[in-house]
Amino acid sequence: MRYRVTFLAGAAVGYVLGSKAGRERYEQIKRAAGRLADNPSMQEAAGVLQAQAGRLLGTARERLGGTLGEKFPALRPLNDQDDSPADRSAPPPPH
């Protein structure tokens, strides 16, 4: 209960401060975020993180074997997915 009250108090303070800041401050933050996203070093860092995430996913696939692909078909490698038209047909009706 204590955490709920603390959360609600924090949300209320954030709402009040946010509404006082107004549209001008929002636009300022938006412009700063855009400049940050367009920064070449930030884009390079994002590329490195994306590559590392891909390697980690590959490691997870290797360690879990086929179980990851069985539970989450979207995580199967593209060359491993069987997308034949027969697989896309509607499932049989329940008995």
C-alpha positions in Angstrom: 0.0 0.0 0.0 2.9 2.4 0.8 4.3 1.9 -2.6 1.0 2.6 -4.3 0.7 5.9 -2.4 4.2 6.9 -3.3 3.6 6.1 -6.9 0.4 8.1 -7.0 2.1 11.0 -5.3 5.0 10.9 -7.8 2.5 10.7 -10.7 0.6 13.7 -9.4 3.7 15.8 -9.0 4.9 14.8 -12.5 1.6 15.7 -14.0 1.5 19.1 -12.3 5.1 19.9 -13.3 4.5 18.6 -16.8 1.4 20.7 -17.3 3.2 23.8 -16.1 6.1 23.2 -18.5 3.7 23.3 -21.3 4.0 22.9 -25.1 7.2 25.1 -25.4 9.2 22.8 -23.1 7.8 19.7 -24.9 9.0 21.1 -28.2 12.4 21.9 -26.8 12.8 18.4 -25.5 11.6 17.0 -28.8 14.2 19.0 -30.7 17.0 18.0 -28.4 16.0 14.3 -28.7 16.0 14.7 -32.5 19.5 16.2 -32.5 20.7 13.4 -30.3 19.1 10.7 -32.6 20.8 12.3 -35.6 24.2 12.4 -34.0 26.5 10.1 -35.9 28.2 8.7 -32.7 24.7 7.9 -31.3 23.8 6.1 -34.5 27.0 4.2 -34.3 26.3 3.2 -30.7 22.8 2.1 -31.7 24.3 -0.1 -34.4 26.8 -1.7 -32.0 23.9 -2.4 -29.5 21.8 -3.9 -32.3 24.7 -6.1 -33.4 25.3 -7.3 -29.9 21.6 -8.0 -29.3 21.7 -10.1 -32.5 24.7 -12.1 -31.2 23.0 -12.6 -27.9 19.9 -13.9 -29.6 22.0 -16.2 -31.7 23.7 -17.5 -28.5 20.3 -18.1 -26.9 19.1 -20.0 -30.0 22.2 -22.2 -29.8 21.9 -22.9 -26.1 18.1 -23.6 -26.1 18.2 -25.6 -29.3 14.9 -26.0 -31.0 12.8 -25.2 -28.0 13.1 -21.4 -28.5 11.8 -21.7 -32.1 9.0 -24.1 -31.1 7.7 -21.7 -28.4 8.3 -18.5 -30.4 8.1 -19.1 -34.2 9.0 -15.4 -34.8 12.4 -16.0 -33.3 13.3 -18.8 -35.7 16.0 -17.9 -38.3 14.5 -16.9 -41.7 15.9 -19.9 -43.5 14.5 -22.2 -40.8 10.9 -21.1 -41.0 8.5 -23.2 -43.0 6.1 -20.8 -44.6 4.5 -23.1 -47.1 0.9 -22.3 -48.0 -0.3 -25.5 -46.3 1.0 -24.2 -43.0 -1.0 -21.0 -43.3 -4.4 -22.7 -43.7 -7.0 -22.4 -41.0 -6.7 -24.8 -38.1 -9.2 -27.6 -38.1 -12.5 -26.9 -36.2 -12.7 -28.1 -32.6 -14.5 -31.4 -32.0 
